[in-house]
Amino acid sequence: MNVNDVINKYQANDVAKDRAWSVCNWIFRYSAKNILEVGYQAGYLTRCMATATTGQVTAIDTDIVDNDFEKYGNIRPITSSSELAVNLFADHTFDFIFIDADHAEALKDAQLYLPKLKIGGWMLFDDL
């Protein structure tokens, strides 16, 4: 399955499709192998990122979502708050971090996870 297949399968709206293509282009361009998504909700973008990398996508959210992540083989879902999950990772672990959790807490999540980003890595935000 490729990114286009995922986008078409889940029939996202045009804004979500554009966002998915933008994020996946970052992953392709910078060859991100270790990706973190804080706030995955239904996992649409998680699936897209998993198809865009040969590495692993770790996805954190407080809600357990019934999903098909296991068929991708490179998604590690974690059911936790971002404040608790941050302790699971060593510093300089991720090539790419996408913050899409509680938008009122985006700055706090950025401060929590910035040390987890590799030097030269990228952190992107949604809806800010």
Salt bridges, closest charged atoms under 4 A:
ASP68 OD2 - LYS9 NZ 3.76
ASP68 OD1 - ARG47 NE 2.65
ASP68 OD2 - LYS71 NZ 3.34
GLU83 OE2 - LYS108 NZ 2.50
ASP91 OD1 - LYS116 NZ 2.97
ASP95 OD1 - LYS118 NZ 3.22
ASP100 OD2 - ARG19 NH1 3.33
ASP100 OD1 - HIS103 NE2 3.17
GLU105 OE1 - LYS108 NZ 3.09
ASP126 OD2 - ARG19 NH1 2.64
ASP127 OD2 - HIS103 NE2 3.54
